[in-house]
């Protein structure tokens, strides 16, 4: 009460600092709960505990991905043999093939005194009397292995197209947590010109 004996039940004699120290934990707790709830709502359906996601059954989903992979393989061969039999307008394809043939012959570089004046590969340079191509040996080595094991570099490219489909499906599913979207993404990749041409 005050000096007149009056009592003010709603009056708080605590300093603002004391009030802050009392109220701050409550506010912080509520803020954290709100953020946790928002984060939970933003989680993909797959990541929410106790929630079953709608979508095709695992066997059916696997069958769809397999069919899309076969489709990508077939489209890649069809395009390579009948649409661009001399390869596409991406002119570095010839460099990759040439480098793959060099690797099959056991050569990483070419002697400049034999090829320098008469023949110079596109996208190549020379140093210390040797001609070398611009690209690393990774992809040309794969082409050389495909030619050696499968009998054709084109079959190797078609195999890459087929394997790209399940890779895209798995990546999309892990990223978004949505099985249907992952299947749609795999289908778009299977029909993508980048997949069937490259």
N, C-alpha and C positions, 0 to 999 in steps of 0.2 A: 504494500500500500504506500501512499504518500504521506506527507506530513499532516494532512487533514483526515487521515484514517480511511481514505477511499481506496478501494481495491480494483485494480484493472487486470482482469484475468487474461486478457489477450496481449498484455504488454510483455516484451521479452527484453530483459536487461543485458543479455549477452551481447558482446561486441560483434560487429560484422564478421571478423575473422573466425570467432568461435562458431557462428552460424554457418559459415562456409565449410569449416572442418566437419561439421555435423551433417550438412546436406550434400557435400560433394560426393561421398561414397554412394549415396542413394542415386544421385544423378548419373554417376559413372556406371553403376550397375544397370540402370535402365537403358543407357546408351549402348552398352555392350550387348544387352539382350536384343535390342532393336537391330543392331548390326549383324548379330548372329542369325536372327530370323531372316533378314534380307539376304544374307549370304546363302542360307539354306534354300530360299526360294529361287535364287539364281543358279543353283546347282543343276546340272543336267539330270534328267529323270533317272538315268542309270546310276548316278552317284548317291541318290537319296536312299537312306536306309528304310527298309520296309515297304518300298514302292516298287511294284512290278510294272515294267515298261511294255506297252503294247507294241506288237510287231510280229513279223514272221517267226516261226519256230526255228531253232538253230539249224536243223537239217535242211529245212526249206531255204533258209537264208544262204547256207553253204552251197546248195544246189544252184541258186540264182547267181551267186558270185562265180561259180565254176562255169556256168553257161555263158556269162558275160566274158570270162577269160577266153573261152574257146571262140567266141564271136570276135573278140579283139585280135586273136591269132589269125583267124580266117580272113578278116578284113585287111589286116596288114599284108598278108601274102597276096590277096587279090589286088590291092593297090600297087604293091611293088612289081608284080609281074605283068599287070594289064593296064594300069593307069600311068605309072612312071617307070617303065622298064629300063630306061636309061638314067634312073634316079631323078630326084626332085630338083627344083631350082636352087636348093641350098647347096651351093657349090663346094662347100667344105666336105661334103660327102665323099667326093673323089679323093681328097687328101687323106681322109680316114682309111679308105679302102687301099690306097697306095701304101700307106704306112703299115697297114695290116699285112699286105703282101711282102713288104720288106721284112717284117718280123717273122713271117713264115720262112723266109730265106735266111733267117739268122742275122739280119742286118739292122742296126739302129740308125746308121747314117750311110751316106753314099760318098764314094770318092769324087772329089770335085774335078779332078783332071780327066775323068772319064765322062762325066755328065754335065759339067759346068757350062761348056759352050754349046753342046748339042741339045741338052735336055735339062730344064730347071723346073722342078715341081712347084706348083702354085703354093703360096704361103710357106715358103721355105727360106732358109738363110744358110750362110756358109761361114765357117771358121776353121782355121788351121787345116785347110785343105779338105774339109769334109762338109757335105751338104746335110742339113737336118731340117726336119719339119717343125712347124710351129707348135703342134699339140703334144701333150704328154702321151705316154704309151698305154694308159689304162683302157680306153675304149677301143683303140686299134688292136690291142692284145685280145680283148674279148671277141672282136670280129675274126681275128686269126684263129682263135680257139673254136669258134662256131664253124668256121670253114673247115677246120681239121676234123672236128668231132661230128658235125651234122652234115657236112658236105656242101654247105652254102652259108654265106654271110647273111643272106636274106632270112633264112630260117632263124638265125640268132636274133635278128631284129624283131621278127614275129614273136619269138619267145619272150623278149623284153616287153613287148606290147601286152602279152597275156599276163605276165607277172605284175605289170603295173596295176592291173585291175584289183586284185586282192590287197595290194599294198595301199591303194587309194581307199578301199573299203575300211581296212583296219585303221588307217590314220584318221579318217573322218569319224568313225565310231568312237575312237578314243578321245578325239578332240571335242566333239559335240555331244557324245553320249546318246545319240539318236539312231536307232537301227534303220528306220525307214530312210532318213536323210543319207545315211551311209550307203544304202543300196542305190539310191538315186545318184549319189556322187560316183559310185563305181560304174553305173550305167553311162553317165556323161563322159567319164574317162575312157570307157571302152569305145565310145563313138567319136571321141575327140579326134580331129584331124592331126593334132600333134602326136597322138598315140599311133594311128594307123600309118602315118607318113614317116615318122622318125623312128 
